[in-house]
Amino acid sequence: MSDHGDVVVHSEQDEFALELLAAGRPLADSLGAAMTGFVAGSGGLERARGLITHGADAALLLAVDESSTDLDHTLAALEQVARERHPGVILIAATGRGTELAARLAQRLGVGCAGDCTALSMIGGKLHIERTILGRFLCRQIIESRPAIATVQPRRFTAPDASPDRQGPVARIEAARPAPRLRVLGVRLREAGGVRIDKSEVVVAVGRGLRSREDLAMIEDLARALGGVVGASRPLTDDLRWLPPEAKVGLSGVTVRPRLYVACGISGQIEHNVGMREAGIVVAINSDPNAPMMSQADYRVVADLYEVVPALTRALDGLS
Ligand SMILES: Cc1cc2nc3c(=O)[nH]c(=O)nc-3n(C[C@H](O)[C@H](O)[C@H](O)COP(=O)(O)OP(=O)(O)OC[C@H]3O[C@@H](n4cnc5c(N)ncnc54)[C@H](O)[C@@H]3O)c2cc1C
Protein backbone atom coordinates (compact mmCIF):
# COMPACT_ATOMS: atom_id res chain seq x y z
CA MET A 1 0.00 0.00 0.00
CA SER A 2 1.31 3.49 -0.83
CA ASP A 3 1.23 6.32 1.71
CA HIS A 4 -1.79 7.67 -0.10
CA GLY A 5 -3.75 4.43 0.27
CA ASP A 6 -5.27 2.20 -2.36
CA VAL A 7 -8.08 2.89 -4.78
CA VAL A 8 -11.12 0.75 -3.98
CA VAL A 9 -13.87 0.32 -6.57
CA HIS A 10 -17.33 -1.15 -6.10
CA SER A 11 -20.58 -1.63 -7.92
CA GLU A 12 -23.34 -4.14 -7.38
CA GLN A 13 -23.55 -4.35 -11.18
CA ASP A 14 -20.57 -6.13 -12.68
CA GLU A 15 -20.52 -4.16 -15.93
CA PHE A 16 -20.22 -0.89 -14.02
CA ALA A 17 -17.61 -2.35 -11.67
CA LEU A 18 -15.49 -3.09 -14.73
CA GLU A 19 -15.92 0.50 -15.95
CA LEU A 20 -14.72 1.70 -12.54
CA LEU A 21 -11.50 -0.23 -13.10
CA ALA A 22 -10.86 2.00 -16.12
CA ALA A 23 -11.67 5.12 -14.08
CA GLY A 24 -9.57 3.99 -11.13
CA ARG A 25 -6.41 2.81 -12.88
CA PRO A 26 -4.93 6.25 -13.67
CA LEU A 27 -5.70 7.35 -10.10
CA ALA A 28 -3.96 4.32 -8.63
CA ASP A 29 -0.98 4.77 -10.94
CA SER A 30 -0.72 8.41 -10.03
CA LEU A 31 -0.73 7.52 -6.32
CA GLY A 32 1.66 4.62 -6.82
CA ALA A 33 -1.06 2.56 -5.19
CA ALA A 34 -2.91 -0.68 -5.87
CA MET A 35 -6.46 -0.87 -7.17
CA THR A 36 -8.76 -3.17 -5.27
CA GLY A 37 -12.21 -4.37 -6.32
CA PHE A 38 -14.80 -4.84 -3.60
CA VAL A 39 -17.49 -7.44 -4.25
CA ALA A 40 -20.53 -8.39 -2.20
CA GLY A 41 -23.15 -10.97 -2.88
CA SER A 42 -23.75 -14.16 -4.74
CA GLY A 43 -21.10 -15.58 -7.05
CA GLY A 44 -18.67 -13.33 -5.21
CA LEU A 45 -15.48 -15.32 -5.70
CA GLU A 46 -15.96 -15.65 -9.43
CA ARG A 47 -16.86 -11.96 -9.75
CA ALA A 48 -13.84 -10.96 -7.62
CA ARG A 49 -11.56 -12.95 -9.92
CA GLY A 50 -13.27 -11.32 -12.89
CA LEU A 51 -12.28 -7.90 -11.55
CA ILE A 52 -8.68 -9.03 -11.27
CA THR A 53 -8.55 -10.37 -14.82
CA HIS A 54 -9.90 -7.00 -15.98
CA GLY A 55 -7.26 -4.99 -14.17
CA ALA A 56 -7.75 -4.91 -10.39
CA ASP A 57 -4.60 -5.77 -8.43
CA ALA A 58 -6.58 -7.46 -5.68
CA ALA A 59 -10.14 -8.04 -4.58
CA LEU A 60 -12.07 -7.94 -1.34
CA LEU A 61 -15.05 -10.21 -0.95
CA LEU A 62 -17.86 -9.73 1.53
CA ALA A 63 -18.52 -13.31 2.53
CA VAL A 64 -22.28 -13.59 2.67
CA ASP A 65 -24.94 -15.98 1.67
CA GLU A 66 -27.07 -15.01 -1.29
CA SER A 67 -29.95 -13.59 0.68
CA SER A 68 -28.01 -11.11 2.80
CA THR A 69 -26.52 -8.61 0.39
CA ASP A 70 -28.65 -5.81 1.74
CA LEU A 71 -27.33 -2.30 1.46
CA ASP A 72 -26.72 -1.94 5.21
CA HIS A 73 -24.48 -5.00 5.18
CA THR A 74 -22.47 -3.78 2.20
CA LEU A 75 -22.21 -0.38 3.89
CA ALA A 76 -20.93 -1.93 7.12
CA ALA A 77 -18.33 -3.92 5.19
CA LEU A 78 -17.15 -0.92 3.18
CA GLU A 79 -16.93 1.13 6.36
CA GLN A 80 -14.79 -1.61 7.88
CA VAL A 81 -12.56 -1.63 4.79
CA ALA A 82 -12.18 2.14 4.99
CA ARG A 83 -11.33 2.16 8.72
CA GLU A 84 -8.94 -0.79 8.62
CA ARG A 85 -7.23 -0.34 5.25
CA HIS A 86 -7.26 3.46 4.89
CA PRO A 87 -7.83 3.61 1.13
CA GLY A 88 -7.10 6.90 -0.59
CA VAL A 89 -10.05 6.79 -2.95
CA ILE A 90 -13.31 4.86 -3.04
CA LEU A 91 -15.16 4.83 -6.37
CA ILE A 92 -18.74 3.58 -6.54
CA ALA A 93 -20.88 3.42 -9.67
CA ALA A 94 -23.65 6.05 -9.57
CA THR A 95 -26.56 3.65 -9.69
CA GLY A 96 -29.48 4.31 -7.35
CA ARG A 97 -28.02 1.89 -4.84
CA GLY A 98 -24.46 3.13 -5.35
CA THR A 99 -25.50 6.72 -4.80
CA GLU A 100 -27.11 5.88 -1.48
CA LEU A 101 -24.19 3.71 -0.45
CA ALA A 102 -21.59 6.38 -1.20
CA ALA A 103 -23.50 9.14 0.57
CA ARG A 104 -24.09 7.05 3.69
CA LEU A 105 -20.51 5.81 3.74
CA ALA A 106 -19.15 9.35 3.48
CA GLN A 107 -21.47 10.47 6.26
CA ARG A 108 -20.32 7.64 8.54
CA LEU A 109 -16.66 8.35 7.88
CA GLY A 110 -17.11 12.12 7.98
CA VAL A 111 -15.40 12.57 4.61
CA GLY A 112 -16.18 14.29 1.32
CA CYS A 113 -18.20 12.67 -1.41
CA ALA A 114 -18.82 13.87 -4.97
CA GLY A 115 -21.71 12.43 -6.94
CA ASP A 116 -22.18 11.44 -10.58
CA CYS A 117 -18.63 12.27 -11.67
CA THR A 118 -17.79 12.26 -15.35
CA ALA A 119 -14.03 12.81 -15.14
CA LEU A 120 -11.50 12.10 -12.39
CA SER A 121 -7.82 12.85 -11.91
CA MET A 122 -5.30 12.84 -9.12
CA ILE A 123 -3.38 16.08 -8.66
CA GLY A 124 -0.95 16.48 -5.76
CA GLY A 125 -2.44 13.44 -4.07
CA LYS A 126 -5.96 14.92 -4.11
CA LEU A 127 -8.89 13.65 -6.12
CA HIS A 128 -10.17 16.20 -8.66
CA ILE A 129 -13.50 15.48 -10.27
CA GLU A 130 -15.85 16.95 -12.87
CA ARG A 131 -19.61 16.67 -12.77
CA THR A 132 -22.58 18.35 -14.38
CA ILE A 133 -24.78 20.34 -12.05
CA LEU A 134 -28.21 21.90 -12.61
CA GLY A 135 -28.20 20.26 -16.03
CA ARG A 136 -25.99 22.83 -17.68
CA PHE A 137 -22.90 23.67 -15.62
CA LEU A 138 -19.69 21.72 -15.54
CA CYS A 139 -18.43 21.79 -11.97
CA ARG A 140 -14.88 20.90 -10.90
CA GLN A 141 -14.25 19.88 -7.34
CA ILE A 142 -11.35 18.74 -5.19
CA ILE A 143 -12.13 16.23 -2.48
CA GLU A 144 -9.87 17.22 0.36
CA SER A 145 -10.56 14.33 2.72
CA ARG A 146 -9.24 10.80 2.82
CA PRO A 147 -10.69 8.59 1.65
CA ALA A 148 -12.09 10.66 -1.19
CA ILE A 149 -15.40 9.09 -2.13
CA ALA A 150 -16.89 9.59 -5.59
CA THR A 151 -19.70 8.04 -7.52
CA VAL A 152 -18.99 7.68 -11.23
CA GLN A 153 -21.59 7.98 -13.95
CA PRO A 154 -22.19 4.61 -15.61
CA ARG A 155 -21.01 4.30 -19.21
CA ARG A 156 -18.49 7.14 -18.94
CA PHE A 157 -15.56 4.75 -19.03
CA THR A 158 -14.92 1.71 -21.19
CA ALA A 159 -14.27 -1.50 -19.31
CA PRO A 160 -10.69 -2.73 -19.78
CA ASP A 161 -10.19 -5.95 -21.72
CA ALA A 162 -9.66 -9.11 -19.72
CA SER A 163 -6.23 -10.73 -19.41
CA PRO A 164 -7.17 -14.24 -18.34
CA ASP A 165 -3.68 -14.91 -16.97
CA ARG A 166 -3.79 -11.95 -14.57
CA GLN A 167 -3.58 -13.08 -10.95
CA GLY A 168 -4.15 -11.32 -7.66
CA PRO A 169 -5.19 -12.05 -4.09
CA VAL A 170 -8.83 -12.23 -3.04
CA ALA A 171 -9.32 -11.50 0.67
CA ARG A 172 -12.55 -12.20 2.53
CA ILE A 173 -14.11 -9.50 4.67
CA GLU A 174 -15.99 -10.68 7.72
CA ALA A 175 -18.41 -7.89 8.57
CA ALA A 176 -21.30 -8.46 10.93
CA ARG A 177 -24.66 -8.03 9.28
CA PRO A 178 -26.56 -5.18 10.98
CA ALA A 179 -30.08 -5.85 12.17
CA PRO A 180 -32.36 -4.96 9.26
CA ARG A 181 -34.17 -1.65 9.51
CA LEU A 182 -36.19 -2.26 6.34
CA ARG A 183 -38.08 -5.35 5.37
CA VAL A 184 -38.40 -6.21 1.66
CA LEU A 185 -41.86 -7.59 1.03
CA GLY A 186 -41.21 -8.63 -2.54
CA VAL A 187 -39.38 -7.84 -5.75
CA ARG A 188 -40.87 -8.24 -9.21
CA LEU A 189 -39.99 -7.11 -12.70
CA ARG A 190 -41.74 -3.92 -13.76
CA GLU A 191 -44.25 -4.70 -16.48
CA ALA A 192 -42.99 -1.90 -18.70
CA GLY A 193 -39.43 -3.29 -18.49
CA GLY A 194 -37.55 -4.69 -21.39
CA VAL A 195 -36.34 -1.58 -23.20
CA ARG A 196 -32.55 -1.31 -22.78
CA ILE A 197 -31.64 1.77 -24.74
CA ASP A 198 -28.25 1.86 -23.03
CA LYS A 199 -27.37 -1.50 -24.57
CA SER A 200 -28.21 -0.69 -28.16
CA GLU A 201 -25.76 0.42 -30.85
CA VAL A 202 -28.53 2.41 -32.52
CA VAL A 203 -31.08 4.61 -30.75
CA VAL A 204 -33.85 6.37 -32.64
CA ALA A 205 -35.10 8.93 -30.15
CA VAL A 206 -38.30 10.88 -30.47
CA GLY A 207 -39.53 14.04 -28.85
CA ARG A 208 -42.38 16.49 -28.67
CA GLY A 209 -42.28 16.88 -32.44
CA LEU A 210 -44.43 13.74 -32.53
CA ARG A 211 -48.10 14.64 -32.62
CA SER A 212 -49.80 11.47 -31.40
CA ARG A 213 -49.11 8.17 -29.71
CA GLU A 214 -50.18 6.27 -32.82
CA ASP A 215 -47.37 7.96 -34.75
CA LEU A 216 -44.86 6.11 -32.62
CA ALA A 217 -45.25 3.22 -35.06
CA MET A 218 -43.40 5.32 -37.61
CA ILE A 219 -40.45 5.77 -35.22
CA GLU A 220 -40.48 2.09 -34.30
CA ASP A 221 -40.35 1.21 -37.99
CA LEU A 222 -37.25 3.33 -38.47
CA ALA A 223 -35.62 1.83 -35.37
CA ARG A 224 -36.36 -1.66 -36.69
CA ALA A 225 -34.96 -0.82 -40.12
CA LEU A 226 -31.75 0.43 -38.47
CA GLY A 227 -31.55 -2.51 -36.06
CA GLY A 228 -32.01 -0.23 -33.07
CA VAL A 229 -34.42 0.68 -30.29
CA VAL A 230 -36.65 3.67 -29.55
CA GLY A 231 -35.62 6.27 -26.98
CA ALA A 232 -37.42 9.46 -26.03
CA SER A 233 -37.24 12.89 -24.49
CA ARG A 234 -38.87 13.51 -21.13
CA PRO A 235 -42.23 14.84 -22.29
CA LEU A 236 -42.96 11.55 -24.04
CA THR A 237 -42.09 9.35 -21.07
CA ASP A 238 -43.01 11.43 -18.04
CA ASP A 239 -45.76 13.77 -19.22
CA LEU A 240 -47.53 11.93 -22.03
CA ARG A 241 -46.45 8.44 -20.92
CA TRP A 242 -46.36 7.19 -24.49
CA LEU A 243 -43.15 5.33 -23.70
CA PRO A 244 -41.88 3.68 -20.49
CA PRO A 245 -39.46 5.57 -18.20
CA GLU A 246 -36.64 3.25 -19.31
CA ALA A 247 -36.78 4.93 -22.72
CA LYS A 248 -35.96 8.39 -21.37
CA VAL A 249 -32.59 9.79 -22.44
CA GLY A 250 -31.03 12.50 -20.35
CA LEU A 251 -30.25 13.96 -16.99
CA SER A 252 -33.12 12.28 -15.18
CA GLY A 253 -33.09 9.30 -17.53
CA VAL A 254 -30.54 7.02 -19.12
CA THR A 255 -27.11 7.91 -20.51
CA VAL A 256 -26.57 6.26 -23.86
CA ARG A 257 -23.46 5.83 -26.01
CA PRO A 258 -24.77 4.25 -29.22
CA ARG A 259 -22.83 4.31 -32.47
CA LEU A 260 -25.80 6.09 -34.08
CA TYR A 261 -28.32 8.41 -32.42
CA VAL A 262 -31.19 9.71 -34.52
CA ALA A 263 -33.07 12.55 -32.78
CA CYS A 264 -36.52 13.04 -34.31
CA GLY A 265 -38.36 16.17 -33.24
CA ILE A 266 -36.21 16.73 -30.16
CA SER A 267 -35.17 20.31 -29.47
CA GLY A 268 -31.97 19.30 -27.67
CA GLN A 269 -32.26 20.97 -24.28
CA ILE A 270 -29.23 20.42 -22.09
CA GLU A 271 -31.13 18.03 -19.82
CA HIS A 272 -31.66 15.77 -22.81
CA ASN A 273 -28.27 16.24 -24.42
CA VAL A 274 -26.23 15.26 -21.35
CA GLY A 275 -27.65 11.77 -21.86
CA MET A 276 -26.57 11.38 -25.48
CA ARG A 277 -23.53 13.57 -26.03
CA GLU A 278 -21.22 10.55 -26.03
CA ALA A 279 -23.07 9.06 -29.01
CA GLY A 280 -20.98 8.31 -32.09
CA ILE A 281 -22.87 9.77 -35.02
CA VAL A 282 -25.81 12.04 -34.31
CA VAL A 283 -28.52 12.70 -36.89
CA ALA A 284 -31.03 15.44 -36.03
CA ILE A 285 -34.35 15.64 -37.83
CA ASN A 286 -36.03 18.89 -36.89
CA SER A 287 -38.15 21.47 -38.68
CA ASP A 288 -36.33 24.23 -36.76
CA PRO A 289 -32.81 24.84 -38.10
CA ASN A 290 -31.95 26.69 -34.89
CA ALA A 291 -32.95 23.91 -32.50
CA PRO A 292 -30.03 23.28 -30.09
CA MET A 293 -29.94 19.62 -31.18
CA MET A 294 -28.71 20.83 -34.55
CA SER A 295 -25.43 22.02 -33.04
CA GLN A 296 -24.92 18.56 -31.54
CA ALA A 297 -25.55 16.79 -34.81
CA ASP A 298 -23.17 15.40 -37.41
CA TYR A 299 -26.03 15.30 -39.93
CA ARG A 300 -28.80 17.92 -39.79
CA VAL A 301 -32.06 17.28 -41.60
CA VAL A 302 -34.16 20.44 -41.52
CA ALA A 303 -37.54 18.99 -42.40
CA ASP A 304 -40.82 17.63 -41.17
CA LEU A 305 -40.14 14.34 -39.44
CA TYR A 306 -43.46 13.04 -40.79
CA GLU A 307 -41.93 13.17 -44.26
CA VAL A 308 -38.34 12.21 -43.50
CA VAL A 309 -38.81 9.28 -41.11
CA PRO A 310 -41.05 7.14 -43.37
CA ALA A 311 -38.87 8.01 -46.39
CA LEU A 312 -35.75 6.88 -44.52
CA THR A 313 -37.44 3.66 -43.46
CA ARG A 314 -38.55 2.95 -47.03
CA ALA A 315 -35.04 3.59 -48.31
CA LEU A 316 -33.50 1.29 -45.68
CA ASP A 317 -36.07 -1.44 -46.30
CA GLY A 318 -35.30 -1.14 -49.99
CA LEU A 319 -31.64 -1.88 -49.26
CA SER A 320 -32.36 -5.17 -47.52
C1 LIG B 1 -34.56 18.78 -13.65
C2 LIG B 1 -34.93 18.48 -15.08
C3 LIG B 1 -34.55 17.26 -15.59
C4 LIG B 1 -34.87 16.95 -16.92
N1 LIG B 1 -34.47 15.74 -17.41
C5 LIG B 1 -34.70 15.46 -18.72
C6 LIG B 1 -34.23 14.24 -19.29
O1 LIG B 1 -33.64 13.40 -18.63
N2 LIG B 1 -34.48 14.02 -20.61
C7 LIG B 1 -35.14 14.92 -21.40
O2 LIG B 1 -35.34 14.64 -22.60
N3 LIG B 1 -35.61 16.08 -20.88
C8 LIG B 1 -35.40 16.36 -19.55
N4 LIG B 1 -35.88 17.52 -19.04
C9 LIG B 1 -36.77 18.35 -19.89
C10 LIG B 1 -35.98 19.23 -20.85
O3 LIG B 1 -35.64 20.43 -20.23
C11 LIG B 1 -36.83 19.56 -22.10
O4 LIG B 1 -38.03 20.16 -21.67
C12 LIG B 1 -37.18 18.35 -22.94
O5 LIG B 1 -36.03 17.62 -23.24
C13 LIG B 1 -37.83 18.82 -24.24
O6 LIG B 1 -38.28 17.72 -24.95
P1 LIG B 1 -38.48 17.80 -26.53
O7 LIG B 1 -37.19 18.21 -27.16
O8 LIG B 1 -39.07 16.52 -26.94
O9 LIG B 1 -39.59 18.92 -26.68
P2 LIG B 1 -39.51 20.40 -27.23
O10 LIG B 1 -38.47 21.17 -26.51
O11 LIG B 1 -40.91 20.90 -27.21
O12 LIG B 1 -39.01 20.23 -28.72
C14 LIG B 1 -39.75 19.68 -29.76
C15 LIG B 1 -38.93 19.83 -31.02
O13 LIG B 1 -39.61 19.20 -32.09
C16 LIG B 1 -39.45 20.00 -33.25
N5 LIG B 1 -40.58 19.67 -34.14
C17 LIG B 1 -41.88 19.94 -33.94
N6 LIG B 1 -42.62 19.42 -34.94
C18 LIG B 1 -41.75 18.81 -35.77
C19 LIG B 1 -41.91 18.09 -36.99
N7 LIG B 1 -43.10 17.83 -37.51
N8 LIG B 1 -40.80 17.61 -37.59
C20 LIG B 1 -39.56 17.82 -37.08
N9 LIG B 1 -39.37 18.50 -35.92
C21 LIG B 1 -40.45 18.98 -35.28
C22 LIG B 1 -39.45 21.43 -32.77
O14 LIG B 1 -38.80 22.27 -33.68
C23 LIG B 1 -38.69 21.28 -31.46
O15 LIG B 1 -37.30 21.49 -31.66
C24 LIG B 1 -35.58 17.86 -17.72
C25 LIG B 1 -35.94 19.10 -17.18
C26 LIG B 1 -35.61 19.40 -15.87
C27 LIG B 1 -36.01 20.74 -15.32
The ligand as an SDF file (V2000), in Angstrom:
LIG
                    3D

 53 58  0  0  0  0  0  0  0  0999 V2000
  -34.5610   18.7780  -13.6480 C   0  0  0  0  0  0  0  0  0  0  0  0
  -34.9270   18.4800  -15.0800 C   0  0  0  0  0  0  0  0  0  0  0  0
  -34.5510   17.2590  -15.5900 C   0  0  0  0  0  0  0  0  0  0  0  0
  -34.8660   16.9480  -16.9220 C   0  0  0  0  0  0  0  0  0  0  0  0
  -34.4750   15.7360  -17.4150 N   0  0  0  0  0  0  0  0  0  0  0  0
  -34.6980   15.4630  -18.7160 C   0  0  0  0  0  0  0  0  0  0  0  0
  -34.2280   14.2370  -19.2870 C   0  0  0  0  0  0  0  0  0  0  0  0
  -33.6390   13.3950  -18.6340 O   0  0  0  0  0  0  0  0  0  0  0  0
  -34.4770   14.0200  -20.6080 N   0  0  0  0  0  0  0  0  0  0  0  0
  -35.1450   14.9170  -21.3980 C   0  0  0  0  0  0  0  0  0  0  0  0
  -35.3360   14.6440  -22.5970 O   0  0  0  0  0  0  0  0  0  0  0  0
  -35.6070   16.0790  -20.8760 N   0  0  0  0  0  0  0  0  0  0  0  0
  -35.4030   16.3580  -19.5520 C   0  0  0  0  0  0  0  0  0  0  0  0
  -35.8790   17.5230  -19.0400 N   0  0  0  0  0  0  0  0  0  0  0  0
  -36.7720   18.3540  -19.8870 C   0  0  0  0  0  0  0  0  0  0  0  0
  -35.9830   19.2290  -20.8530 C   0  0  0  0  0  0  0  0  0  0  0  0
  -35.6400   20.4320  -20.2260 O   0  0  0  0  0  0  0  0  0  0  0  0
  -36.8350   19.5550  -22.0970 C   0  0  0  0  0  0  0  0  0  0  0  0
  -38.0300   20.1580  -21.6720 O   0  0  0  0  0  0  0  0  0  0  0  0
  -37.1830   18.3490  -22.9410 C   0  0  0  0  0  0  0  0  0  0  0  0
  -36.0280   17.6220  -23.2390 O   0  0  0  0  0  0  0  0  0  0  0  0
  -37.8300   18.8180  -24.2380 C   0  0  0  0  0  0  0  0  0  0  0  0
  -38.2790   17.7170  -24.9540 O   0  0  0  0  0  0  0  0  0  0  0  0
  -38.4810   17.8040  -26.5310 P   0  0  0  0  0  0  0  0  0  0  0  0
  -37.1950   18.2090  -27.1560 O   0  0  0  0  0  0  0  0  0  0  0  0
  -39.0690   16.5200  -26.9440 O   0  0  0  0  0  0  0  0  0  0  0  0
  -39.5950   18.9170  -26.6780 O   0  0  0  0  0  0  0  0  0  0  0  0
  -39.5100   20.4020  -27.2290 P   0  0  0  0  0  0  0  0  0  0  0  0
  -38.4720   21.1680  -26.5090 O   0  0  0  0  0  0  0  0  0  0  0  0
  -40.9050   20.8990  -27.2140 O   0  0  0  0  0  0  0  0  0  0  0  0
  -39.0060   20.2350  -28.7210 O   0  0  0  0  0  0  0  0  0  0  0  0
  -39.7530   19.6850  -29.7640 C   0  0  0  0  0  0  0  0  0  0  0  0
  -38.9350   19.8300  -31.0230 C   0  0  0  0  0  0  0  0  0  0  0  0
  -39.6100   19.1970  -32.0890 O   0  0  0  0  0  0  0  0  0  0  0  0
  -39.4530   19.9970  -33.2530 C   0  0  0  0  0  0  0  0  0  0  0  0
  -40.5830   19.6750  -34.1420 N   0  0  0  0  0  0  0  0  0  0  0  0
  -41.8780   19.9390  -33.9430 C   0  0  0  0  0  0  0  0  0  0  0  0
  -42.6210   19.4220  -34.9380 N   0  0  0  0  0  0  0  0  0  0  0  0
  -41.7510   18.8130  -35.7670 C   0  0  0  0  0  0  0  0  0  0  0  0
  -41.9110   18.0930  -36.9880 C   0  0  0  0  0  0  0  0  0  0  0  0
  -43.0980   17.8290  -37.5050 N   0  0  0  0  0  0  0  0  0  0  0  0
  -40.7970   17.6060  -37.5940 N   0  0  0  0  0  0  0  0  0  0  0  0
  -39.5550   17.8170  -37.0830 C   0  0  0  0  0  0  0  0  0  0  0  0
  -39.3700   18.5000  -35.9240 N   0  0  0  0  0  0  0  0  0  0  0  0
  -40.4520   18.9800  -35.2800 C   0  0  0  0  0  0  0  0  0  0  0  0
  -39.4530   21.4320  -32.7680 C   0  0  0  0  0  0  0  0  0  0  0  0
  -38.7950   22.2710  -33.6790 O   0  0  0  0  0  0  0  0  0  0  0  0
  -38.6920   21.2830  -31.4560 C   0  0  0  0  0  0  0  0  0  0  0  0
  -37.2970   21.4910  -31.6610 O   0  0  0  0  0  0  0  0  0  0  0  0
  -35.5760   17.8600  -17.7220 C   0  0  0  0  0  0  0  0  0  0  0  0
  -35.9360   19.1040  -17.1800 C   0  0  0  0  0  0  0  0  0  0  0  0
  -35.6050   19.4040  -15.8730 C   0  0  0  0  0  0  0  0  0  0  0  0
  -36.0070   20.7360  -15.3240 C   0  0  0  0  0  0  0  0  0  0  0  0
  1  2  1  0
  2  3  1  0
  2 52  2  0
  3  4  2  0
  4  5  1  0
  4 50  1  0
  5  6  2  0
  6  7  1  0
  6 13  1  0
  7  8  2  0
  7  9  1  0
  9 10  1  0
 10 11  2  0
 10 12  1  0
 12 13  2  0
 13 14  1  0
 14 15  1  0
 14 50  1  0
 15 16  1  0
 16 17  1  0
 16 18  1  0
 18 19  1  0
 18 20  1  0
 20 21  1  0
 20 22  1  0
 22 23  1  0
 23 24  1  0
 24 25  2  0
 24 26  1  0
 24 27  1  0
 27 28  1  0
 28 29  2  0
 28 30  1  0
 28 31  1  0
 31 32  1  0
 32 33  1  0
 33 34  1  0
 33 48  1  0
 34 35  1  0
 35 36  1  0
 35 46  1  0
 36 37  1  0
 36 45  1  0
 37 38  2  0
 38 39  1  0
 39 40  1  0
 39 45  2  0
 40 41  1  0
 40 42  2  0
 42 43  1  0
 43 44  2  0
 44 45  1  0
 46 47  1  0
 46 48  1  0
 48 49  1  0
 50 51  2  0
 51 52  1  0
 52 53  1  0
M  END
$$$$
